[in-house]
Amino acid sequence: QVQLVESEGGLVQPGGSLRLSCVVSGFPFSLYTMNWYRQPPGKGREFVAAIDPTGNVKSYVDSVKGRSTISRDNAKNTVYLQMNNLKPDDTGVYYCQVHARNDYWGQGTQVTVSS
């Protein structure tokens, strides 16, 4: 059974930082590209970042480039998203996702950036 479990998000002031983690099980984590998505209030889900199985190739949506870093620890079956200089537009529910024959999603975690 594939499971993706995100860490708790939270309320962060603009300019603050937050690190999300996602622990996965039920599939060979080290063989798959992992993704982070988010869903802003009232909007559709959007891609945020991706990391290849080796951790050497990363991609980001333009709006988070330079402020966020995706990383992974294959020994711990965990993918991370470090977000810095957070802005109100970063508010949303964040999901980790993998395409392993099917699309699998975590339960989502709320990140709110507000003063």
Disulfide bonds with the S-S distance in Angstrom:
Cys22-Cys96 1.90
